[in-house]
Amino acid sequence: MSKQLRIIIAGGGTGGHIFPAIAVAQAIQKIQPNAAILFVGAQGKMEMEKVPQAGYAIKGLTIAGLNRTNMIKNLSLPFKLIKSFFQVRSIFNAFKPNAVFGVGGYSSFPVLKFAQAKNIPTFIHESNAFAGKSNQWLGANATKIFTGTNGMEAFFPANKIQVTGNPVRKNIVDATLPKEAALLKFGLLPNKKTLLIIGGSLGAASINKAIQDNLQIFSDKSIQLIWQTGKPNANAYVQAAESFSNVYVSSFIDDMSAAYTAADMVISRSGAMAVAEICVTGKPAVFVPYPFAAEDHQTFNAMSLVNEGAALIVADKEVQEKLMATILQMVENESLTFDMQSKIKSFARVDADKVIAQTIIDNTNPN
């Protein structure tokens, strides 16, 4: 009887960490259907909801990240970190993993640190152009480090880096729903320009405000919206859009594959995973980088496409003045969007999940 592969996948906090992790889990089980997979995340964060929805078990740690706005709240961090190590030890004793895969976020740190202390192979995925702190601290003792972009030697040992690109959710890569059916899912009409607005899983206040202020213009110009607002102030945005039949609005869209299929173009933050998904779907895009991302990595992510004529960019501080004009430029200039569409597809990587899964399997000894 063959030995079973038992893998813990750790991390989360945002969709940009969670959905690639799920994509890799699915790829592992496609190669080895009997592999046992357990997720570990942070209690109260979105992974505790999204991972079970994908059909996987998850354990939550009592851990929190550094609060940069209220330093008093950080006084409890050492105690939470110590408690999380005890929780991790209990999880490892029960599950007995023979490999651990971390996708970033503060909940990944105690899990991979514990695995490294026990000489269990650890694998890291860093999606952004500037590595997160948890991944940087763990990199020296990792078995392999998968990166979304080239040039990550400043953060990790060069001999451990494998450039794979970023895993994109399977249902987005393999989308088969016809466009008219996708539009119907959102109560929208065929043969009208449709704009998808996504500010990341936690929302983007600047983008949301600009969309809210211009709902009448979208209506007047027969432009349809699929608008994911994120949870903050979601009710206010829903109320603002109530009288507009051309707008579908929700705090979170579960079926992003249908949303991309329905859309002619996308307005988005430029987190690594959002960029990867938009490249795979080949949609013309306007990126509004989150201005407080570490080392301004979202601007770096967006500019790699903008510099090649594959996307447009509007700085967050200029959203109120420039976003609407940029959207209308895209809607009204079909040669521009056609050109962007062909160029952005050249950046697509559709096999990152398989490459990561196979490398983890190849470098793990089931016991």
C-alpha positions as CSV (number, residue, x, y, z in Angstrom):
1,M,0.0,0.0,0.0
2,S,1.4,3.4,-1.0
3,K,2.1,6.0,1.8
4,Q,-0.2,8.9,2.0
5,L,0.8,12.5,1.2
6,R,-0.4,14.7,4.1
7,I,-0.1,18.5,3.5
8,I,-0.9,21.5,5.6
9,I,-1.6,24.7,3.7
10,A,-1.2,27.8,5.8
11,G,-1.9,31.5,5.4
12,G,-4.7,33.8,4.2
13,G,-6.2,37.1,5.3
14,T,-7.3,38.1,1.8
15,G,-8.6,36.5,-1.4
16,G,-5.1,37.0,-2.9
17,H,-3.7,34.5,-0.5
18,I,-6.7,32.1,-0.1
19,F,-7.7,31.4,-3.7
20,P,-4.2,30.5,-5.0
21,A,-3.9,28.2,-2.0
22,I,-7.2,26.5,-3.0
23,A,-6.0,26.2,-6.6
24,V,-2.8,24.4,-5.5
25,A,-4.8,22.1,-3.2
26,Q,-7.0,21.1,-6.1
27,A,-3.9,20.6,-8.3
28,I,-2.3,18.3,-5.7
29,Q,-5.4,16.2,-5.4
30,K,-5.7,15.9,-9.2
31,I,-2.2,14.4,-9.3
32,Q,-2.6,12.4,-6.1
33,P,-6.3,11.9,-5.4
34,N,-5.7,10.3,-2.0
35,A,-3.6,13.2,-0.6
36,A,-4.9,14.6,2.7
37,I,-5.0,18.4,2.9
38,L,-5.7,20.6,5.9
39,F,-5.7,24.4,5.8
40,V,-4.6,26.5,8.8
41,G,-5.6,30.2,8.9
42,A,-6.5,33.0,11.3
43,Q,-9.7,32.9,13.3
44,G,-12.1,35.6,12.2
45,K,-10.5,36.0,8.8
46,M,-12.2,35.2,5.4
47,E,-10.3,31.9,4.9
48,M,-12.5,30.5,7.7
49,E,-15.5,30.9,5.4
50,K,-14.0,30.5,1.9
51,V,-11.9,27.4,2.5
52,P,-14.8,25.2,3.7
53,Q,-16.9,26.5,0.8
54,A,-14.2,25.0,-1.5
55,G,-14.6,21.6,0.3
56,Y,-11.5,21.7,2.6
57,A,-11.2,21.5,6.4
58,I,-9.5,24.4,8.1
59,K,-8.2,25.1,11.6
60,G,-8.1,28.6,12.9
61,L,-5.3,30.1,15.0
62,T,-5.7,32.8,17.7
63,I,-3.3,35.2,16.0
64,A,-3.3,38.8,14.7
65,G,-1.0,40.9,12.5
66,L,0.7,44.1,13.5
67,N,-1.7,47.0,13.9
68,R,0.0,50.0,12.4
69,T,-2.7,52.5,13.5
70,N,-3.2,51.6,17.1
71,M,0.0,50.5,18.8
72,I,-1.7,49.7,22.1
73,K,-3.5,46.8,20.3
74,N,-0.1,45.3,19.6
75,L,0.6,44.6,23.3
76,S,-1.2,41.3,23.1
77,L,0.7,40.1,20.0
78,P,3.5,38.2,21.8
79,F,0.9,36.3,23.9
80,K,-1.2,35.5,20.8
81,L,2.0,34.3,18.9
82,I,2.9,32.0,21.8
83,K,-0.6,30.7,22.0
84,S,-0.6,30.0,18.3
85,F,2.6,27.9,18.5
86,F,0.8,25.7,21.1
87,Q,-2.2,25.4,18.7
88,V,0.1,24.6,15.8
89,R,1.8,21.8,17.8
90,S,-1.6,20.3,18.6
91,I,-2.6,20.5,14.9
92,F,0.7,18.8,13.8
93,N,0.4,16.1,16.4
94,A,-3.1,15.2,15.3
95,F,-2.7,15.6,11.5
96,K,1.0,14.5,11.1
97,P,1.9,16.4,7.9
98,N,4.8,15.4,5.8
99,A,4.9,18.8,4.0
100,V,3.7,22.4,4.6
101,F,2.9,25.0,2.0
102,G,2.6,28.6,3.0
103,V,0.9,31.3,0.9
104,G,1.8,34.4,3.1
105,G,-0.1,36.3,5.7
106,Y,0.7,36.3,9.4
107,S,-1.1,33.0,10.1
108,S,1.5,31.2,7.9
109,F,4.5,32.2,10.1
110,P,4.0,30.0,13.2
111,V,2.9,27.0,11.0
112,L,6.0,27.0,8.8
113,K,8.3,28.0,11.6
114,F,7.1,25.0,13.6
115,A,7.5,22.7,10.5
116,Q,11.0,23.9,9.9
117,A,11.9,23.3,13.5
118,K,10.7,19.7,13.0
119,N,12.6,19.3,9.7
120,I,9.4,18.9,7.8
121,P,9.7,20.2,4.2
122,T,8.3,23.7,3.8
123,F,7.3,25.4,0.5
124,I,6.5,29.1,0.1
125,H,4.6,31.0,-2.5
126,E,5.2,34.7,-2.9
127,S,2.8,36.3,-5.3
128,N,4.0,39.9,-5.2
129,A,7.0,41.7,-6.7
130,F,8.0,42.6,-3.1
131,A,8.0,39.8,-0.6
132,G,5.9,39.9,2.5
133,K,7.6,39.9,5.9
134,S,6.4,36.4,6.9
135,N,7.8,34.9,3.7
136,Q,11.1,36.8,4.1
137,W,11.6,35.4,7.6
138,L,10.8,31.9,6.5
139,G,12.7,31.9,3.2
140,A,16.2,30.9,4.4
141,N,15.0,27.5,5.8
142,A,12.4,26.8,3.1
143,T,12.7,23.8,0.8
144,K,11.5,25.7,-2.2
145,I,10.2,29.3,-2.8
146,F,7.7,29.8,-5.7
147,T,7.5,33.3,-7.0
148,G,5.0,35.1,-9.2
149,T,7.7,37.3,-10.8
150,N,11.3,37.3,-11.7
151,G,14.0,39.2,-9.8
152,M,13.2,38.0,-6.2
153,E,16.8,37.3,-5.3
154,A,16.8,40.4,-3.1
155,F,14.4,38.6,-0.8
156,F,15.2,34.9,-1.0
157,P,18.2,32.6,-1.6
158,A,18.6,32.4,-5.4
159,N,19.1,28.6,-5.4
160,K,15.7,28.0,-3.8
161,I,13.6,30.3,-6.1
162,Q,11.4,28.8,-8.8
163,V,9.5,31.3,-10.9
164,T,6.0,29.8,-11.5
165,G,3.7,32.7,-11.9
166,N,0.6,32.9,-9.7
167,P,-2.0,30.2,-9.5
168,V,-5.4,31.2,-10.8
169,R,-8.6,29.6,-9.7
170,K,-9.5,26.6,-12.0
171,N,-13.0,27.8,-12.7
172,I,-11.6,31.0,-14.1
173,V,-8.9,29.3,-16.3
174,D,-11.5,26.7,-17.6
175,A,-14.5,29.1,-17.9
176,T,-17.1,27.6,-20.3
177,L,-20.2,29.7,-19.6
178,P,-21.5,31.6,-22.6
179,K,-21.4,35.4,-22.2
180,E,-25.2,35.8,-22.4
181,A,-25.7,33.2,-19.7
182,A,-23.1,35.0,-17.5
183,L,-24.8,38.3,-18.0
184,L,-28.2,36.7,-17.0
185,K,-26.7,35.5,-13.8
186,F,-26.3,39.2,-12.8
187,G,-29.6,40.3,-14.2
188,L,-28.0,42.2,-17.0
189,L,-28.7,42.5,-20.8
190,P,-26.7,41.3,-23.7
191,N,-25.2,43.7,-26.3
192,K,-24.4,46.4,-23.8
193,K,-20.9,47.3,-22.6
194,T,-20.4,45.8,-19.2
195,L,-17.8,46.9,-16.6
196,L,-16.6,44.7,-13.8
197,I,-15.4,46.7,-10.7
198,I,-13.4,44.8,-8.1
199,G,-11.5,46.5,-5.3
200,G,-10.0,43.4,-3.9
201,S,-11.8,41.1,-1.4
202,L,-11.8,43.9,1.2
203,G,-13.0,46.6,-1.1
204,A,-11.5,49.9,-2.3
205,A,-13.0,53.1,-0.9
206,S,-11.7,55.4,-3.6
207,I,-12.9,53.3,-6.5
208,N,-16.3,52.7,-4.8
209,K,-16.8,56.5,-4.2
210,A,-16.0,57.3,-7.8
211,I,-18.5,54.6,-9.1
212,Q,-21.2,55.8,-6.7
213,D,-20.8,59.4,-7.8
214,N,-21.1,58.5,-11.4
215,L,-24.0,56.0,-11.4
216,Q,-26.2,58.3,-13.4
217,I,-23.6,58.8,-16.2
218,F,-23.2,55.0,-16.5
219,S,-27.0,54.7,-16.9
220,D,-27.1,57.6,-19.4
221,K,-24.4,55.9,-21.5
222,S,-26.0,52.4,-21.3
223,I,-23.0,51.0,-19.5
224,Q,-23.8,48.0,-17.3
225,L,-21.9,47.4,-14.0
226,I,-21.0,44.3,-12.0
227,W,-19.8,46.0,-8.8
228,Q,-18.1,44.1,-6.0
229,T,-17.8,46.7,-3.2
230,G,-16.2,44.7,-0.3
231,K,-17.8,44.7,3.1
232,P,-17.0,48.3,4.3
233,N,-20.0,50.6,3.6
234,A,-21.6,47.9,1.4
235,N,-25.1,48.8,2.4
236,A,-24.7,52.4,1.3
237,Y,-23.5,51.3,-2.1
238,V,-26.4,48.9,-2.5
239,Q,-28.8,51.6,-1.6
240,A,-27.2,54.1,-4.0
241,A,-27.6,51.6,-6.9
242,E,-31.1,50.5,-6.1
243,S,-32.9,52.6,-8.7
244,F,-30.4,51.6,-11.5
245,S,-31.4,48.5,-13.5
246,N,-28.0,48.5,-15.2
247,V,-26.1,47.8,-12.0
248,Y,-25.5,44.5,-10.1
249,V,-23.9,45.3,-6.8
250,S,-22.7,43.0,-4.0
251,S,-20.2,43.1,-1.2
252,F,-18.6,39.9,-2.5
253,I,-19.0,37.9,-5.8
254,D,-18.6,34.2,-5.3
255,D,-18.7,33.3,-9.0
256,M,-15.9,35.4,-10.3
257,S,-15.6,33.2,-13.4
258,A,-19.1,34.3,-14.5
259,A,-18.3,37.9,-13.6
260,Y,-15.2,37.9,-15.8
261,T,-17.1,36.2,-18.6
262,A,-19.9,38.8,-18.5
263,A,-17.5,41.8,-18.4
264,D,-16.0,43.6,-21.4
265,M,-13.5,45.4,-19.2
266,V,-12.3,45.6,-15.6
267,I,-11.5,48.2,-13.0
268,S,-9.4,46.7,-10.3
269,R,-6.7,47.1,-7.6
270,S,-3.5,45.6,-8.8
271,G,-2.7,42.9,-6.2
272,A,-0.8,40.1,-7.8
273,M,-3.7,37.7,-7.9
274,A,-6.1,40.2,-9.4
275,V,-3.5,40.9,-12.1
276,A,-3.0,37.2,-12.8
277,E,-6.7,36.6,-13.1
278,I,-7.3,39.5,-15.5
279,C,-4.4,38.4,-17.7
280,V,-5.9,34.9,-17.9
281,T,-9.3,36.3,-18.9
282,G,-7.7,38.7,-21.3
283,K,-9.9,41.6,-20.3
284,P,-8.8,45.3,-20.9
285,A,-8.2,46.8,-17.5
286,V,-7.7,50.0,-15.6
287,F,-5.7,49.4,-12.5
288,V,-5.9,51.6,-9.4
289,P,-3.0,50.4,-7.2
290,Y,-3.6,50.3,-3.4
291,P,-1.3,53.2,-2.3
292,F,-0.4,51.7,1.1
293,A,0.8,48.3,-0.1
294,A,4.3,47.4,1.1
295,E,7.0,49.0,-1.0
296,D,4.2,50.2,-3.3
297,H,4.2,46.7,-4.9
298,Q,0.8,47.1,-6.5
299,T,2.0,50.0,-8.7
300,F,5.0,47.8,-9.7
301,N,2.5,45.0,-10.6
302,A,0.4,47.3,-12.7
303,M,3.3,49.0,-14.5
304,S,4.6,45.8,-15.8
305,L,1.5,45.7,-18.0
306,V,1.0,49.4,-18.5
307,N,4.6,49.7,-19.9
308,E,3.7,47.2,-22.6
309,G,0.4,48.9,-23.5
310,A,-1.6,46.0,-22.0
311,A,-3.5,48.0,-19.4
312,L,-4.2,51.6,-18.1
313,I,-3.4,53.0,-14.7
314,V,-4.9,55.7,-12.5
315,A,-3.2,56.6,-9.2
316,D,-5.5,56.3,-6.1
317,K,-5.1,60.0,-5.3
318,E,-6.3,60.9,-8.8
319,V,-9.4,58.6,-8.9
320,Q,-12.0,61.3,-8.4
321,E,-10.5,63.4,-11.2
322,K,-9.4,60.8,-13.7
323,L,-11.1,57.4,-13.3
324,M,-14.3,58.2,-15.1
325,A,-12.6,59.8,-18.0
326,T,-10.3,56.8,-18.3
327,I,-13.3,54.4,-18.2
328,L,-15.1,56.4,-21.0
329,Q,-11.9,56.4,-23.0
330,M,-11.9,52.6,-22.9
331,V,-15.6,52.2,-23.6
332,E,-15.5,54.6,-26.6
333,N,-12.2,53.5,-28.2
334,E,-12.6,50.0,-29.5
335,S,-9.2,49.9,-31.2
336,L,-7.6,50.7,-27.9
337,T,-9.4,47.9,-26.0
338,F,-8.8,45.4,-28.8
339,D,-5.1,46.2,-28.7
340,M,-5.0,45.9,-24.9
341,Q,-6.9,42.6,-25.0
342,S,-4.4,40.9,-27.3
343,K,-1.4,42.3,-25.3
344,I,-2.7,41.4,-21.8
345,K,-3.3,37.7,-22.9
346,S,0.5,37.4,-23.5
347,F,1.1,37.8,-19.8
348,A,-1.2,34.9,-18.8
349,R,0.2,31.9,-16.9
350,V,-2.3,29.1,-16.6
351,D,-0.2,26.2,-15.2
352,A,1.3,27.7,-12.0
353,D,-0.9,25.5,-9.8
354,K,0.2,22.3,-11.5
355,V,3.9,23.2,-11.4
356,I,3.7,24.1,-7.7
357,A,1.7,21.0,-6.9
358,Q,4.1,18.7,-8.8
359,T,7.2,20.3,-7.2
360,I,5.7,19.8,-3.7
361,I,5.0,16.2,-4.4
362,D,8.4,15.6,-5.9
363,N,10.2,17.0,-2.9
364,T,8.1,15.3,-0.2
365,N,8.5,11.8,1.2
366,P,5.1,10.4,2.4
367,N,5.4,8.5,5.6
